[in-house]
Amino acid sequence: QVQLVESGGGLVQPGGSLRLSCAASGFTFSSSYMGWYRQAPGKERELVAAITSGNRTTYAESVKGRDTISRDNAKNTVYLQMNSLEPEDTAVYYCNHAISSYRVPWGQGTQVTVSS
């Protein structure tokens, strides 16, 4: 059964940090080009970070220099370390394939709220 389970979100003050995790199952994770997405209220879902099977990474300009995506193929898990969080980072965060044609059903996501 294909499944994505995101965790690690929460309420954090501006300037704080969070580490998100996404556990994948039901597909060949180690060869998958994975991404972290986020969807803020009233906005479309956007890709913020991606990592290839060879650990090459790309980032959206909005998070570049603040976020780090990584993966552990032994655990079928992809991570997103988020630092220097800003209120504009408030969103529900999801993981999935970085290429739309390979996406699997979305997980429930994890809520990140940045507020003082």
Buried (B, 14 or more C-beta within 10 A) or exposed (E): EEEBBBBBBEEBEEEBEBBBBBBBEEBEBEEBBBBBBBBBEEEEBEBBBBBBBEEEEBBBEEBEEBBBBBBEBEEBBBBBBBBEBBEEBBBBBBBBBBEEEEEBEBBEBBEBBBEE
